[in-house]
Amino acid sequence: MSNVTYYQRVMNENLAQKLKKDFKWLINYVIEHKELDFQTGSDKNGNSWFSVYKGTSRILKIRCSNNGIISYDADKTYKEKAGGKELIEKFNTEKREDELKKALDEYLKRIDDSKDIFGRYYVTSSGEKKEGYYQNLISRRYSFESKDGDPFFIFDKEFVLGFVNQEAKDDWNKEIKKEIQKCLSAFVKEYNGRLPREIRERQTDHYDEVDFLALNWDGDIIIMELKQNDPSKTAFSPIQLGSYYRQFKKFLEEDKENDYMSIYKNIRIMIEQKISLGMIKIPDGQTLPSKLSGAIKAYLIVGENNTISSEQRERYKIVCKIFLPNIEAYQSKPDGELEEWKI
């Protein structure tokens, strides 16, 4: 089988050294601010980035091209409405850590004071905790806030598989969609020939961005999907997770003859890079697995106090049976630790 997919999230050496030399203070700043989290990545051309997130939105991005040129950016709305342009200019011209920290403090204050604009990414002005709140909480808890006894750790978020070209991606997605359509046909039979409105509206959706990727000590990959404040999406989440599961199963099959080592090489380098920067903490007594097991687990995660109706519970059970029988469901505690969710 020829490989048409790849996993490449290792930051180039220029950016990794820049973070160690000039921006260790920024990593510590994020760790000290509970509302913040990291994301890192790289493309197939060797361009890399380090991003600071508040909830589901990127408030600062450090880019490093494959030839070592550094630049700064943020999501458009933050540049226009929260002083992001001024912050980027500060990072371009100011080298003193204390001044940059002051600029970040002011930037975060302006974001927090504009909950009517930015609250949907984290916490609204009425105090409603959005999906981004739990994304940060859980990501932090199982990366650099790991505790002894944790069964896994999160090493990536908002991850998308890379493809060698668009044609390969289209062919791949067509194949996955055919499998999902077979499940939908089975679901129609289970539902007496009718699809619920929520599925009719989403049956043409394409899912490709995984909320979290985790690894346990046996070398199992764990795909995690987070849902919050939308019971209908929670009930039908096994369709989305089923799509991810099939993508990753096919992804691993491409590397099976290599005992998954081509894939794990990049994953392990990225993990070790994050450990060296303090972005992942391995609990005492644990070591990274020597290889991937080839097994894939799928977790649905909901925020605390998540409620769904009895009808939605029944739909969830039917969807699980058809799309992903081995799905596991968890709920976030107030500190981000996961406990079994008996749906």
VMD Tcl script that draws the C-alpha trace (Angstrom):
set ca {
  {0.00 0.00 0.00}
  {1.44 3.37 -0.99}
  {1.31 6.07 1.66}
  {-0.95 9.00 0.76}
  {-1.22 10.41 4.29}
  {1.31 11.72 6.76}
  {1.58 13.05 10.30}
  {4.05 15.91 10.55}
  {3.66 18.18 13.55}
  {7.28 18.40 14.65}
  {8.44 22.01 14.83}
  {11.50 22.78 12.74}
  {14.73 23.12 14.67}
  {14.89 26.89 14.13}
  {11.59 27.41 15.93}
  {12.35 24.86 18.64}
  {15.63 26.65 19.45}
  {13.95 30.06 19.28}
  {11.40 28.94 21.87}
  {14.10 27.54 24.16}
  {16.32 30.61 23.85}
  {13.93 33.57 23.61}
  {10.44 32.38 24.51}
  {10.70 30.04 27.48}
  {9.11 32.89 29.40}
  {6.09 32.75 27.04}
  {5.64 29.03 27.65}
  {5.73 29.71 31.41}
  {3.28 32.59 30.92}
  {0.78 30.25 29.27}
  {1.22 27.62 31.98}
  {0.59 30.26 34.66}
  {-2.63 31.51 33.00}
  {-5.40 28.92 33.33}
  {-7.37 30.32 30.43}
  {-4.51 29.73 27.96}
  {-3.11 26.70 26.14}
  {-0.68 25.81 23.34}
  {-0.82 24.37 19.88}
  {2.19 23.58 17.69}
  {2.55 22.31 14.18}
  {4.42 22.09 10.92}
  {3.56 21.66 7.25}
  {5.08 19.36 4.65}
  {7.37 22.18 3.49}
  {9.00 22.53 6.90}
  {7.29 25.76 7.95}
  {6.36 25.61 11.64}
  {4.31 27.48 14.21}
  {3.73 27.84 17.93}
  {0.31 29.21 18.88}
  {-1.25 30.49 22.09}
  {-4.95 29.72 22.40}
  {-7.71 31.01 24.62}
  {-10.49 28.48 24.20}
  {-10.92 27.60 20.55}
  {-9.30 30.73 19.14}
  {-5.69 31.62 18.41}
  {-4.68 34.85 20.13}
  {-0.99 34.73 19.16}
  {1.01 32.76 16.62}
  {4.78 32.58 16.15}
  {5.64 31.39 12.66}
  {9.01 30.12 11.54}
  {9.68 29.41 7.87}
  {11.87 26.50 6.84}
  {14.75 28.94 6.40}
  {14.38 30.39 9.89}
  {12.45 33.62 9.28}
  {10.28 34.47 12.30}
  {6.95 36.32 12.07}
  {3.97 36.93 14.37}
  {0.23 36.78 13.81}
  {-3.18 36.29 15.45}
  {-6.71 35.54 14.32}
  {-8.21 38.42 12.38}
  {-10.84 39.50 14.90}
  {-8.25 39.72 17.69}
  {-6.06 41.92 15.53}
  {-8.96 44.21 14.72}
  {-10.87 44.35 18.00}
  {-8.54 43.43 20.87}
  {-5.29 45.19 20.08}
  {-3.71 42.20 18.36}
  {-2.01 44.42 15.77}
  {-0.30 46.41 18.51}
  {0.77 43.22 20.27}
  {2.28 41.84 17.06}
  {4.17 45.09 16.55}
  {5.43 44.86 20.11}
  {6.76 41.36 19.49}
  {8.47 42.61 16.33}
  {10.25 45.48 18.06}
  {10.50 44.75 21.79}
  {12.99 42.25 23.24}
  {12.51 42.81 26.97}
  {10.44 40.09 28.62}
  {8.87 42.41 31.18}
  {7.54 44.72 28.47}
  {6.18 41.85 26.42}
  {4.48 40.40 29.49}
  {2.87 43.79 30.17}
  {1.64 43.90 26.58}
  {0.19 40.40 26.91}
  {-1.50 41.31 30.20}
  {-3.18 44.30 28.54}
  {-4.12 42.20 25.51}
  {-5.79 39.53 27.67}
  {-7.63 42.21 29.64}
  {-9.05 43.68 26.44}
  {-10.14 40.22 25.32}
  {-11.76 39.53 28.68}
  {-13.50 42.92 28.65}
  {-15.03 42.06 25.25}
  {-16.95 38.91 26.13}
  {-19.74 40.00 23.81}
  {-17.27 39.42 20.95}
  {-14.94 36.73 22.24}
  {-17.03 34.97 24.89}
  {-18.28 32.34 22.45}
  {-14.74 30.96 22.28}
  {-14.34 30.54 26.04}
  {-16.82 31.90 28.63}
  {-19.72 34.22 27.77}
  {-20.64 37.44 29.58}
  {-23.38 35.48 31.37}
  {-20.82 32.97 32.65}
  {-21.72 30.12 30.30}
  {-18.74 27.84 29.80}
  {-18.35 27.15 26.10}
  {-16.60 24.24 24.41}
  {-13.33 26.18 24.29}
  {-13.31 26.45 28.08}
  {-13.33 22.68 28.43}
  {-10.90 22.24 25.56}
  {-8.32 24.30 27.47}
  {-9.15 22.70 30.80}
  {-8.82 19.11 29.59}
  {-5.84 19.75 27.33}
  {-3.87 21.35 30.16}
  {-4.88 18.67 32.67}
  {-3.53 15.84 30.51}
  {-0.42 17.50 29.09}
  {1.70 19.70 31.38}
  {-0.57 19.21 34.42}
  {-0.43 15.40 34.25}
  {-0.67 13.49 37.52}
  {0.73 10.17 38.69}
  {-1.68 7.41 37.76}
  {-3.06 9.11 34.65}
  {-3.83 6.41 32.04}
  {-2.86 8.59 29.05}
  {-1.57 12.00 28.02}
  {-2.70 14.42 25.31}
  {-0.02 15.28 22.77}
  {-1.91 17.15 20.05}
  {-5.13 19.08 19.46}
  {-7.17 20.27 16.48}
  {-5.23 17.81 14.36}
  {-5.85 17.14 10.66}
  {-4.20 14.36 8.66}
  {-1.87 15.55 5.90}
  {-2.19 14.26 2.33}
  {0.36 14.09 -0.46}
  {-2.01 16.00 -2.77}
  {-5.64 17.08 -3.13}
  {-6.55 14.17 -5.38}
  {-5.37 11.68 -2.76}
  {-7.35 13.54 -0.10}
  {-10.51 13.51 -2.22}
  {-10.19 9.79 -2.98}
  {-9.54 9.02 0.69}
  {-12.57 11.02 1.84}
  {-14.82 9.39 -0.74}
  {-13.90 5.98 0.61}
  {-14.54 7.03 4.22}
  {-17.84 8.62 3.22}
  {-18.97 5.39 1.54}
  {-18.43 3.55 4.82}
  {-20.40 6.19 6.73}
  {-23.22 6.04 4.17}
  {-23.50 2.28 4.74}
  {-23.95 2.99 8.43}
  {-26.55 5.63 7.65}
  {-28.51 3.08 5.60}
  {-28.44 0.72 8.56}
  {-29.59 3.56 10.78}
  {-32.58 4.20 8.49}
  {-33.68 0.58 8.96}
  {-33.29 0.90 12.72}
  {-35.40 4.07 12.65}
  {-38.24 2.56 10.59}
  {-37.15 4.15 7.31}
  {-36.74 7.70 8.62}
  {-33.67 9.74 9.43}
  {-33.93 12.22 12.32}
  {-33.64 15.82 11.16}
  {-30.26 16.25 12.87}
  {-28.77 13.45 10.76}
  {-30.44 14.59 7.54}
  {-28.81 17.98 8.02}
  {-25.39 16.50 8.76}
  {-25.15 13.41 6.58}
  {-23.13 15.34 3.97}
  {-20.79 16.83 6.59}
  {-17.10 16.08 6.29}
  {-15.21 15.70 9.53}
  {-11.44 16.04 9.51}
  {-10.28 18.02 12.57}
  {-9.81 15.94 15.73}
  {-10.19 17.81 19.03}
  {-7.50 15.85 20.89}
  {-5.01 13.10 20.15}
  {-3.73 11.13 23.13}
  {-1.48 8.16 23.76}
  {-1.67 5.61 26.56}
  {1.22 3.66 28.05}
  {0.43 0.59 25.93}
  {0.90 2.57 22.71}
  {-2.80 2.90 21.84}
  {-3.84 6.04 19.97}
  {-6.84 7.76 21.55}
  {-9.09 10.00 19.45}
  {-11.11 12.43 21.55}
  {-14.11 14.52 20.53}
  {-15.41 17.20 22.89}
  {-19.05 18.28 22.93}
  {-20.64 20.96 25.08}
  {-23.97 22.80 25.25}
  {-25.56 21.03 22.26}
  {-27.36 17.80 23.26}
  {-28.27 16.91 19.66}
  {-24.60 17.01 18.62}
  {-23.70 14.93 21.65}
  {-26.30 12.31 20.75}
  {-24.99 11.97 17.20}
  {-21.29 12.37 18.01}
  {-20.54 8.66 17.27}
  {-21.03 9.51 13.58}
  {-18.22 12.06 13.77}
  {-16.02 9.85 15.93}
  {-16.79 6.92 13.63}
  {-15.44 8.95 10.72}
  {-12.26 9.79 12.64}
  {-11.86 6.18 13.72}
  {-12.05 4.95 10.14}
  {-9.60 7.61 8.99}
  {-7.07 6.61 11.62}
  {-7.56 2.90 11.01}
  {-6.78 3.45 7.34}
  {-3.91 5.78 8.28}
  {-2.28 3.12 10.50}
  {-2.85 0.39 7.92}
  {-0.60 2.31 5.52}
  {2.27 1.80 7.96}
  {1.39 -1.64 9.32}
  {4.20 -3.42 7.46}
  {6.65 -1.05 9.19}
  {5.11 -1.94 12.58}
  {3.73 1.64 12.62}
  {7.24 2.99 13.23}
  {7.17 5.58 10.40}
  {4.13 7.16 12.00}
  {5.36 6.80 15.56}
  {8.75 8.31 14.74}
  {7.16 11.70 14.02}
  {4.74 11.43 16.94}
  {7.52 10.56 19.37}
  {9.84 13.33 18.16}
  {7.02 15.86 18.62}
  {6.23 14.51 22.09}
  {9.89 14.65 23.14}
  {10.11 18.18 21.75}
  {7.15 19.24 23.87}
  {8.53 17.49 26.95}
  {11.82 19.39 26.57}
  {9.89 22.68 26.37}
  {7.72 21.88 29.42}
  {4.53 21.53 27.36}
  {4.04 17.86 28.29}
  {4.82 16.27 31.64}
  {5.20 12.51 31.86}
  {4.01 11.20 35.26}
  {6.60 9.70 37.57}
  {7.12 6.00 36.97}
  {5.91 6.12 33.35}
  {7.91 5.98 30.13}
  {6.87 6.58 26.55}
  {5.83 3.39 24.75}
  {8.51 1.98 22.45}
  {6.04 1.67 19.60}
  {2.37 2.01 18.68}
  {0.19 -1.00 19.39}
  {-1.95 -0.44 16.29}
  {-5.06 -0.13 18.47}
  {-7.29 2.94 18.33}
  {-9.62 4.09 21.07}
  {-12.38 6.68 20.66}
  {-13.57 8.90 23.52}
  {-16.58 11.19 23.58}
  {-16.03 13.89 26.22}
  {-18.63 16.29 27.59}
  {-18.28 19.22 29.96}
  {-19.51 19.13 33.53}
  {-23.27 19.25 34.12}
  {-24.01 18.19 30.55}
  {-27.59 16.96 30.18}
  {-29.41 15.24 27.34}
  {-32.98 14.00 27.13}
  {-34.07 10.37 27.36}
  {-34.87 10.42 23.62}
  {-31.36 11.70 22.81}
  {-29.88 9.00 25.05}
  {-31.68 6.32 23.06}
  {-30.51 7.84 19.79}
  {-26.96 7.89 21.10}
  {-27.11 4.18 21.93}
  {-28.45 3.32 18.47}
  {-25.85 5.48 16.73}
  {-23.08 3.89 18.83}
  {-24.23 0.39 17.94}
  {-24.12 1.15 14.22}
  {-21.24 3.58 13.82}
  {-18.80 2.87 16.65}
  {-19.69 0.13 19.17}
  {-16.45 0.51 21.16}
  {-16.84 4.24 21.89}
  {-16.17 5.34 25.50}
  {-17.88 8.35 27.09}
  {-16.37 10.65 29.72}
  {-17.35 13.81 31.56}
  {-15.05 16.58 32.74}
  {-14.72 17.31 36.43}
  {-14.20 20.98 37.43}
  {-10.40 20.52 37.26}
  {-10.49 18.88 33.81}
  {-10.00 15.33 35.04}
  {-12.18 12.85 33.18}
  {-14.61 10.42 34.77}
  {-16.88 7.87 33.13}
  {-20.10 9.36 31.79}
  {-22.97 6.91 32.05}
  {-25.13 8.13 29.20}
}
mol new
graphics top color blue
foreach p $ca { graphics top sphere $p radius 0.5 }
foreach p [lrange $ca 0 end-1] q [lrange $ca 1 end] { graphics top cylinder $p $q radius 0.2 }
display resetview
